[in-house]
Amino acid sequence: MAFGLYFTLAKQRGFALASYISALTPPIAVIMSVLFEGAEVGVTMLVGLALVLVGQVLLIRAPKAA
């Protein structure tokens, strides 16, 4: 699933943006674990997920180097 998403994003937006998808692996793993394994969501987990997502947004929206 991630491999197909990577190449779809790379085709539409370029490989530089698509490389950020690798940082989304931990949040996706947490969500899958909660849904299918019944893992408990704690404060630390939510803070970590928020940090990853905010970091991704900041990287994507950062001005490009000249």
N, C-alpha and C positions, 0 to 999 in steps of 0.2 A: 504494500500500500504506500509506504513512504517513498519507495523508489519511483513509483509511477507519479506520485505527487511532485517529486523533485524535478523530473524531466518535463512534466507539464508546466510547472512554474518557470523552469529555465527557458523553455520554448517561448512562453508568453512574456516574461519579464527580464530574462537574461540570467546568466549563471551566477553573477555576483549576488543578486537578491536570493536566488534559489539556495545558495550556500547557507543562508541563515536558517533554513528549515531543519538543519541538524540539531540546532539548539531547542527545537520543539519536541524532541524525542522524550525527554523526561516528563514534561506535562502530559503528553499523550499516554505515556506508560502509567502515570498516576491515575488518569481518568479511566483507562482500561482496567486497571487493578481494582478501582473502586466499583466499577460496573460489574465486572465478571468474577472477582475474587472476594468481594465484600470487605475490602480494606477500609479502615477507618481514616477519615480525614481529620487531621489535627491542625492546630494553629501554625505550627512550623511548616507543615506541608503547604498550607495556603499562602504563607508568606513567601516561601520558595517559588511557588508557581507564579505569584504576582511579580516577583523580581525577574524571573525569566521572561515573562510576557512584556513587562515594561522595558527591559533591556532590548528585546527584539524590536519593539516599536521605535525606541530611540535610535537603534542602528539603521533601521529602514528609512527613517525620516531625516537622518543626519545629512548635512550638506555634502555634496560630492567634492573630493579634492580636485584641484585644477590640474 
